[in-house]
Amino acid sequence: MIELGKNAGFDLKGRHRAEVRFQWAGKFAIAISLLFLAVMVFTITRDASGVVKQTQVRVLVDLTADSDASQDPLKTSYGKTLKAGLRQMFPNVSKRKDKKKLYGLVSSEASFEIARMIADNPALRGGVHRLWVTASDDLDLYIRGKVNMNLPERQRRISDAETGWIAALQKQGDLRRVVNWGFLTNGDSREPEIAGILSALVGSALSLAVCFAFAFPIGIGAAIYLEEFAPKNRFSDLIEVNINNLAAVPSIVFGLLGLSMLLGFFGLPRSSPLVGGMVLALMTLPTIIIAGRAALRSVPPSFKDAALALGASPVQAVFHHVVPVAMPGMLTGAIVGMAQALGETAPLLMVGMVAFIVDVPTSLLEPATALPVQIFLWADSPERAFTEKTAAAIVVLLVFLVAMNLVAILLRRKFETRF
């Protein structure tokens, strides 16, 4: 009898040991996943930390010749004034090559910063001042110890003469580190020290708004019809199979569809959030429809049956009793689909949202870019300082994604009906 039980598979100790091994295997897999996630987040956060602050240089600026209050400072070039101030601070620099390096200590946009200072404070006109302007990315990297000074001078971005000037600026108190608010308030730039993500952030927000406006009502309506009203025949089965297949189609295919249909046939403006949002809506629709149908199936049939038994029409039973209970799941599926759309790059590249956009878009028809595309552009840049900008933009994108998923969880918990 005992032997028969063992041969029949009733070895309880062996089964318990196998169960314990399986549990430990699952815990090990989760630990490895969390370890990789922690390494990724730590690496990105470490690289992005360099963007939190930026270096500024205090430059001597002689504005005695600029005393005409009627002149618009934003239309005046202060490049020569800035260079003259740098030469006055370092009078021993006489060679043309050395002067070029001296001018390179500050950002190429420093003259525009001076113009904005004068526009904000007209009292600066007609005097000599020491104004703080943004330092170049090379100087900023050197201050943060990101330049390998053990390399030969010709292989470094910072020469020995520049290190001497930087040391003199530090000794005189003409260098400082301040919070880099420009990363969140500026648009894109070819100069990494002043490049920001505001234009890309607004472009992503506008594109997602268009995506939600198109995808949510159409997706929810299609889910309700297919699940509650569509006749069960071959045609509805074909539609269901195609929706499931569309959910697995590569995103670049939707970009090609938008390129040929929205831009080529309908002639909509290229690089606009309207086109980008419509392409993302096409890509998100299958996800919303599938999630919406799953939410409708999760509602007990007794809800609908009770409403029909009390005299409600099929439409009233569905929209007054079934849909309100399923709405949290539908909203969750929609937000998850929107989060997926936020991280897409390929379809936006196909409709031209890869353009270099400095100004912040103010309408759906103006040229714009998106956060994933901005990350792609910065990652492809040869400038060393754009590496940190890329990491910081990834952090912003991750925060955006986490916030959207958190909203989905809160909506589900707030409106979820427990049976």
C-alpha positions, 0 to 999 in steps of 0.5 A: 500500500505504501509503495503504491502510494509513492508510485502513484505520486503521493510523495508529499515531502517531495511535492512540498520541496518542489513548491518551496523551490518554485517559490524561491525561484519566483522570489529570485526572479523578482529580486533580479528584476528589482536589481536591474530596475534599481541600477537603471534608475540610479544610473539615469538619476546620477547622470541627470544630477548634473543638470540640477545646477549650472555655472554662471560667470560674472562679466564686466559690461560697459553700457555707457554707450547704450543710453538711448531708452527708446532703443529696444534692447531685445533688438540690440546686439551686445556681443561686442560689449560682452567680449570687450568686458572679458578682454578688460577682465583679462588684459594680458590676453592679446593673441587672436587664438587666445581671445577666441578661447576667452570668449568661449568661457561664456555661452554663445547666448550670453549676449541675449541674456544681457539684452533680456536683463536690460529689458527687465531693468532699464536702469542698467543703461548708461553704466558699468556693471558686473552681470551674471551670465551662463557659462559654456558647457565646457567650463561647466563640465570642468567645474564639476570635474567631468574633464580628464585633465590627465590627458594631453592638452590637445585632447582636452576641451579645456586648455591650460590657459583656460584653466588659469582664467577659470582659477582667476575667476574663482579666486575673484568670486566671479564663478557660481553655481545656481539652480538650472531653472532654464532646463524646465523653462527654455526650449531646445537649443544647439547649445547644451548649457541653455537647452530646455524641455519646455517646448517638448513638454508642451508638445507632448501635452498637446498631442496627448490631449488630441489623442485622448479626445479622439481615442477615448470616445471612439474606443469606449463606444466601440467597446460598448457596441461590440460587447453589448449590442453587436450580433454574434456572427462572422463579421463581428468575429472578424472585427474582434480578430482584427482589433486584437491584431492591431494591438500587436502591430508595430507603432511605426506602421501607424506612423506610415499610415499617418504620413500617407493619409493625414499628411499626404491625402488630407494635407494636415500641417506637418509636425503639428500636435494635431497630426501627432495626436491623431496618429497616437490615437490610431495606435491607442484605439485597440488598447482602449477597446480591449480594456473597455470590453474586459471592463464590461465583461467584469460587471456581473450579468445580474446588473443588466438582467435586473434592469431589463426585468424592471422594464428598462430598455437594452440601451438604458440597462447598458448605459445606466447600470453596466457602463457606470460600474465598468467606467473605472476599468475603462478609464484605467485602460485609457490612461494606460494606453495614453501612457504607452502613447506618451513614450512612443517615438517612431510614429511621431518621427514619421509625421515630422515631429523630429524638427528642431523646435525652439519656440513653445507651441501655442496651438495644435497647428504649430510645429512641435516636438515631443519628449521621446523625440527630444530625448532621441535628438539629444542622445544622438548629439555629439556634445558631451553635455547633452548626455546629462540633458538626455538623462534629465529628460528621461527622468521627466518622462518617467515622472510623467508616466508614473503620474499617469499610472498613479492617476489610473490606480486612484481612479480605479480605487475611487470608483471601483464597485465591490461585489 
